[in-house]
Amino acid sequence: MVHTDRYELIFQMSGATDDVVLVRMTDRLGAGGFPVYEDETGIVRAEISDRGEVRMIATGGHQAPGAPLLARPLGEDAPETP
């Protein structure tokens, strides 16, 4: 099964613009057996299925991550930062 190397996770914010986080595939698999993706800090972590379904993974003790509105796959020619 082929998976996309990078995604943009788009979170709806209360302000005028949405928050976009770039995540990359890691070598880990989540509970559902799909790849785990994380941002460059390692704080934002998500399991993303081959159908684009996202399950956010808490990376800290009191973290309660919200679900993104959209996980947009990025191609090889996409820019490195949103």
Summary of the structure (lengths in Angstrom):
residues: 82
radius of gyration: 12.3
end to end distance: 26.5
largest distance: 38.1
contacts: 188
relative contact order: 0.28
helix: 0%
strand: 41%
